[in-house]
Each structure stands twice: as structure tokens, then as C-alpha cells.
């Protein structure tokens, strides 16, 4: 599968969970945290190193993405320390949702089209295969 298609599919799955959260369904928060953590890990461990090797993407753009990832990881860590009935649980989950949505929008509107143009379909499929293997290896433990 194409790496960008795979990442966009993750974004769609997260958006589905965010919509449930926006209807006060706090039961989806653990799934949001797990899905987002895996998504960030794949981007940082496979996708970004691969595009850094082969695409001419502004270092500032990648630095901004990584800073947003850092903030998302901090929020996820804080949420995992809380219980659903804690006063900050819903608020932090809402902020996580807003930050992730903004982050995904920027990736899809700015970064992904640039990477697609520079790398092309074949290379993105090769990167996608590496991402799928990485996910499979993580699932094995």
C-alpha cells in the first residue's frame, strides 16, 4: 500500500473516533491514544526517515511536525495517567483531538502532496511496505 494512503487511512480512523468523542463518548479515548501512538511511531520511525533520504522537504516543516508529535505524546501520556471520571480527562482528550486534527490537516494539505510529487507512486508503495512490516513487527512484540 502507498505510504501516504496508509497514513490518510489512519487519519480517517482517528477522525471516526474523534467524532464519537465529540458526542461525549469517552470510551473511545483509549483507542484514540493507542491508534495515535502507533501512527506517530510509524511516521517517526519509518516514514520521515525514508522521505528525508529521498525528498527535498523543508527541515522546518519536519521539525514542526515532530514538535506537534511531541505535544501529542505528552497529552497521551497525561491522559493515560488519568481515570475517565477525573476532571481533566475529557478536557485533555478534547485538546488531543483538536491538536491531532490540526496536525493531520496540515500533513494532508501541505506535506503529503509535496512528498507525493517528489517521490512518486512506486517509491511510496515501497515505503508503505516498510511501514506495514514495521506495524506487523510491533504487533508481534
ChimeraX commands (.cxc) that place a marker at each C-alpha (Angstrom):
marker #1 position 0.00,0.00,0.00 radius 0.5
marker #1 position 1.09,3.55,-0.73 radius 0.5
marker #1 position 2.58,5.16,2.41 radius 0.5
marker #1 position 0.51,8.32,2.13 radius 0.5
marker #1 position -2.70,6.35,1.55 radius 0.5
marker #1 position -1.86,4.33,4.67 radius 0.5
marker #1 position -1.32,7.47,6.76 radius 0.5
marker #1 position -4.53,9.04,5.44 radius 0.5
marker #1 position -6.40,5.84,6.35 radius 0.5
marker #1 position -5.07,6.25,9.90 radius 0.5
marker #1 position -6.31,9.84,9.88 radius 0.5
marker #1 position -9.79,8.66,8.77 radius 0.5
marker #1 position -9.90,6.05,11.54 radius 0.5
marker #1 position -8.87,8.67,14.08 radius 0.5
marker #1 position -11.45,11.12,12.74 radius 0.5
marker #1 position -14.14,8.45,13.23 radius 0.5
marker #1 position -13.02,8.12,16.87 radius 0.5
marker #1 position -12.82,11.91,17.33 radius 0.5
marker #1 position -16.43,12.23,16.16 radius 0.5
marker #1 position -17.52,9.76,18.83 radius 0.5
marker #1 position -15.50,11.70,21.39 radius 0.5
marker #1 position -17.22,14.93,20.31 radius 0.5
marker #1 position -20.51,13.26,21.25 radius 0.5
marker #1 position -19.14,12.71,24.77 radius 0.5
marker #1 position -18.27,9.06,24.19 radius 0.5
marker #1 position -15.23,8.85,26.47 radius 0.5
marker #1 position -15.00,5.09,25.91 radius 0.5
marker #1 position -13.06,5.80,22.68 radius 0.5
marker #1 position -10.23,7.67,24.42 radius 0.5
marker #1 position -8.03,4.59,24.97 radius 0.5
marker #1 position -8.45,3.64,21.29 radius 0.5
marker #1 position -7.57,7.19,20.24 radius 0.5
marker #1 position -4.43,7.11,22.37 radius 0.5
marker #1 position -3.35,3.69,21.06 radius 0.5
marker #1 position -4.10,4.44,17.41 radius 0.5
marker #1 position -2.43,7.83,17.55 radius 0.5
marker #1 position 0.63,6.44,19.33 radius 0.5
marker #1 position 1.08,3.77,16.67 radius 0.5
marker #1 position 0.53,6.31,13.89 radius 0.5
marker #1 position 3.14,8.70,15.32 radius 0.5
marker #1 position 5.62,5.87,15.87 radius 0.5
marker #1 position 5.31,4.68,12.27 radius 0.5
marker #1 position 5.74,8.20,10.96 radius 0.5
marker #1 position 8.78,8.89,13.11 radius 0.5
marker #1 position 10.49,5.51,12.74 radius 0.5
marker #1 position 9.78,4.75,9.07 radius 0.5
marker #1 position 8.01,7.44,7.04 radius 0.5
marker #1 position 10.05,10.53,7.94 radius 0.5
marker #1 position 13.46,8.81,7.80 radius 0.5
marker #1 position 12.55,7.47,4.36 radius 0.5
marker #1 position 11.35,10.79,2.98 radius 0.5
marker #1 position 14.34,12.58,4.48 radius 0.5
marker #1 position 16.58,10.29,2.42 radius 0.5
marker #1 position 14.78,10.88,-0.85 radius 0.5
marker #1 position 12.67,14.04,-0.81 radius 0.5
marker #1 position 13.60,17.68,-0.60 radius 0.5
marker #1 position 11.24,18.62,2.22 radius 0.5
marker #1 position 12.00,21.73,4.25 radius 0.5
marker #1 position 13.72,20.86,7.52 radius 0.5
marker #1 position 11.47,23.41,9.23 radius 0.5
marker #1 position 8.38,21.53,8.06 radius 0.5
marker #1 position 9.62,18.25,9.52 radius 0.5
marker #1 position 10.73,19.99,12.72 radius 0.5
marker #1 position 7.23,21.44,13.15 radius 0.5
marker #1 position 5.64,18.03,12.60 radius 0.5
marker #1 position 7.95,16.47,15.17 radius 0.5
marker #1 position 7.15,19.21,17.70 radius 0.5
marker #1 position 3.44,18.56,17.20 radius 0.5
marker #1 position 4.13,14.84,17.71 radius 0.5
marker #1 position 5.91,15.71,20.96 radius 0.5
marker #1 position 2.87,17.64,22.21 radius 0.5
marker #1 position 0.53,14.81,21.20 radius 0.5
marker #1 position 2.71,12.28,23.05 radius 0.5
marker #1 position 2.74,14.45,26.17 radius 0.5
marker #1 position -1.06,14.69,26.14 radius 0.5
marker #1 position -1.42,10.94,25.53 radius 0.5
marker #1 position 0.90,10.24,28.46 radius 0.5
marker #1 position -1.06,12.59,30.73 radius 0.5
marker #1 position -4.42,11.10,29.65 radius 0.5
marker #1 position -3.17,7.57,30.36 radius 0.5
marker #1 position -2.40,8.63,33.93 radius 0.5
marker #1 position -6.00,9.73,34.49 radius 0.5
marker #1 position -9.30,7.96,35.01 radius 0.5
marker #1 position -12.34,8.83,32.87 radius 0.5
marker #1 position -14.04,10.44,35.88 radius 0.5
marker #1 position -11.08,12.76,36.55 radius 0.5
marker #1 position -11.97,16.37,35.82 radius 0.5
marker #1 position -9.14,16.83,33.29 radius 0.5
marker #1 position -9.72,13.59,31.36 radius 0.5
marker #1 position -12.39,14.91,28.97 radius 0.5
marker #1 position -10.64,18.27,28.59 radius 0.5
marker #1 position -7.28,16.71,27.73 radius 0.5
marker #1 position -8.94,14.27,25.31 radius 0.5
marker #1 position -10.64,17.22,23.61 radius 0.5
marker #1 position -7.37,19.12,23.28 radius 0.5
marker #1 position -5.70,15.96,21.95 radius 0.5
marker #1 position -8.44,15.66,19.33 radius 0.5
marker #1 position -8.12,19.31,18.28 radius 0.5
marker #1 position -4.33,19.19,18.04 radius 0.5
marker #1 position -4.35,15.90,16.11 radius 0.5
marker #1 position -7.00,17.18,13.68 radius 0.5
marker #1 position -4.96,20.31,13.02 radius 0.5
marker #1 position -1.81,18.24,12.60 radius 0.5
marker #1 position -3.48,15.83,10.16 radius 0.5
marker #1 position -4.95,18.69,8.14 radius 0.5
marker #1 position -1.50,20.28,7.74 radius 0.5
marker #1 position 0.04,16.96,6.72 radius 0.5
marker #1 position -2.67,16.25,4.16 radius 0.5
marker #1 position -2.75,19.75,2.68 radius 0.5
marker #1 position 0.94,20.63,2.71 radius 0.5
marker #1 position 3.38,17.81,3.41 radius 0.5
marker #1 position 1.79,14.81,1.69 radius 0.5
marker #1 position 1.24,16.46,-1.73 radius 0.5
marker #1 position 4.84,17.68,-1.74 radius 0.5
marker #1 position 6.18,14.24,-0.82 radius 0.5
marker #1 position 3.92,12.52,-3.39 radius 0.5
marker #1 position 5.12,14.84,-6.14 radius 0.5
marker #1 position 8.78,14.26,-5.30 radius 0.5
marker #1 position 8.74,10.52,-4.64 radius 0.5
marker #1 position 6.06,9.14,-6.91 radius 0.5
marker #1 position 3.80,6.12,-6.61 radius 0.5
marker #1 position 6.39,3.33,-6.80 radius 0.5
marker #1 position 8.62,4.74,-4.07 radius 0.5
marker #1 position 5.62,5.49,-1.83 radius 0.5
marker #1 position 4.50,1.88,-2.23 radius 0.5
marker #1 position 7.96,0.70,-1.18 radius 0.5
marker #1 position 7.84,2.94,1.90 radius 0.5
marker #1 position 4.30,1.72,2.60 radius 0.5
marker #1 position 5.54,-1.88,2.57 radius 0.5
marker #1 position 8.21,-0.95,5.13 radius 0.5
marker #1 position 5.55,0.73,7.26 radius 0.5
marker #1 position 3.30,-2.35,7.10 radius 0.5
marker #1 position 6.24,-4.56,8.11 radius 0.5
marker #1 position 7.09,-2.20,10.98 radius 0.5
marker #1 position 3.49,-2.37,12.24 radius 0.5
marker #1 position 3.49,-6.16,11.96 radius 0.5
marker #1 position 6.75,-6.36,13.91 radius 0.5
marker #1 position 5.35,-4.09,16.63 radius 0.5
marker #1 position 2.22,-6.25,16.88 radius 0.5
marker #1 position 4.39,-9.34,17.44 radius 0.5
marker #1 position 6.03,-7.64,20.37 radius 0.5
marker link #1:1,2 radius 0.2
marker link #1:2,3 radius 0.2
marker link #1:3,4 radius 0.2
marker link #1:4,5 radius 0.2
marker link #1:5,6 radius 0.2
marker link #1:6,7 radius 0.2
marker link #1:7,8 radius 0.2
marker link #1:8,9 radius 0.2
marker link #1:9,10 radius 0.2
marker link #1:10,11 radius 0.2
marker link #1:11,12 radius 0.2
marker link #1:12,13 radius 0.2
marker link #1:13,14 radius 0.2
marker link #1:14,15 radius 0.2
marker link #1:15,16 radius 0.2
marker link #1:16,17 radius 0.2
marker link #1:17,18 radius 0.2
marker link #1:18,19 radius 0.2
marker link #1:19,20 radius 0.2
marker link #1:20,21 radius 0.2
marker link #1:21,22 radius 0.2
marker link #1:22,23 radius 0.2
marker link #1:23,24 radius 0.2
marker link #1:24,25 radius 0.2
marker link #1:25,26 radius 0.2
marker link #1:26,27 radius 0.2
marker link #1:27,28 radius 0.2
marker link #1:28,29 radius 0.2
marker link #1:29,30 radius 0.2
marker link #1:30,31 radius 0.2
marker link #1:31,32 radius 0.2
marker link #1:32,33 radius 0.2
marker link #1:33,34 radius 0.2
marker link #1:34,35 radius 0.2
marker link #1:35,36 radius 0.2
marker link #1:36,37 radius 0.2
marker link #1:37,38 radius 0.2
marker link #1:38,39 radius 0.2
marker link #1:39,40 radius 0.2
marker link #1:40,41 radius 0.2
marker link #1:41,42 radius 0.2
marker link #1:42,43 radius 0.2
marker link #1:43,44 radius 0.2
marker link #1:44,45 radius 0.2
marker link #1:45,46 radius 0.2
marker link #1:46,47 radius 0.2
marker link #1:47,48 radius 0.2
marker link #1:48,49 radius 0.2
marker link #1:49,50 radius 0.2
marker link #1:50,51 radius 0.2
marker link #1:51,52 radius 0.2
marker link #1:52,53 radius 0.2
marker link #1:53,54 radius 0.2
marker link #1:54,55 radius 0.2
marker link #1:55,56 radius 0.2
marker link #1:56,57 radius 0.2
marker link #1:57,58 radius 0.2
marker link #1:58,59 radius 0.2
marker link #1:59,60 radius 0.2
marker link #1:60,61 radius 0.2
marker link #1:61,62 radius 0.2
marker link #1:62,63 radius 0.2
marker link #1:63,64 radius 0.2
marker link #1:64,65 radius 0.2
marker link #1:65,66 radius 0.2
marker link #1:66,67 radius 0.2
marker link #1:67,68 radius 0.2
marker link #1:68,69 radius 0.2
marker link #1:69,70 radius 0.2
marker link #1:70,71 radius 0.2
marker link #1:71,72 radius 0.2
marker link #1:72,73 radius 0.2
marker link #1:73,74 radius 0.2
marker link #1:74,75 radius 0.2
marker link #1:75,76 radius 0.2
marker link #1:76,77 radius 0.2
marker link #1:77,78 radius 0.2
marker link #1:78,79 radius 0.2
marker link #1:79,80 radius 0.2
marker link #1:80,81 radius 0.2
marker link #1:81,82 radius 0.2
marker link #1:82,83 radius 0.2
marker link #1:83,84 radius 0.2
marker link #1:84,85 radius 0.2
marker link #1:85,86 radius 0.2
marker link #1:86,87 radius 0.2
marker link #1:87,88 radius 0.2
marker link #1:88,89 radius 0.2
marker link #1:89,90 radius 0.2
marker link #1:90,91 radius 0.2
marker link #1:91,92 radius 0.2
marker link #1:92,93 radius 0.2
marker link #1:93,94 radius 0.2
marker link #1:94,95 radius 0.2
marker link #1:95,96 radius 0.2
marker link #1:96,97 radius 0.2
marker link #1:97,98 radius 0.2
marker link #1:98,99 radius 0.2
marker link #1:99,100 radius 0.2
marker link #1:100,101 radius 0.2
marker link #1:101,102 radius 0.2
marker link #1:102,103 radius 0.2
marker link #1:103,104 radius 0.2
marker link #1:104,105 radius 0.2
marker link #1:105,106 radius 0.2
marker link #1:106,107 radius 0.2
marker link #1:107,108 radius 0.2
marker link #1:108,109 radius 0.2
marker link #1:109,110 radius 0.2
marker link #1:110,111 radius 0.2
marker link #1:111,112 radius 0.2
marker link #1:112,113 radius 0.2
marker link #1:113,114 radius 0.2
marker link #1:114,115 radius 0.2
marker link #1:115,116 radius 0.2
marker link #1:116,117 radius 0.2
marker link #1:117,118 radius 0.2
marker link #1:118,119 radius 0.2
marker link #1:119,120 radius 0.2
marker link #1:120,121 radius 0.2
marker link #1:121,122 radius 0.2
marker link #1:122,123 radius 0.2
marker link #1:123,124 radius 0.2
marker link #1:124,125 radius 0.2
marker link #1:125,126 radius 0.2
marker link #1:126,127 radius 0.2
marker link #1:127,128 radius 0.2
marker link #1:128,129 radius 0.2
marker link #1:129,130 radius 0.2
marker link #1:130,131 radius 0.2
marker link #1:131,132 radius 0.2
marker link #1:132,133 radius 0.2
marker link #1:133,134 radius 0.2
marker link #1:134,135 radius 0.2
marker link #1:135,136 radius 0.2
marker link #1:136,137 radius 0.2
marker link #1:137,138 radius 0.2
marker link #1:138,139 radius 0.2
marker link #1:139,140 radius 0.2
marker link #1:140,141 radius 0.2
view
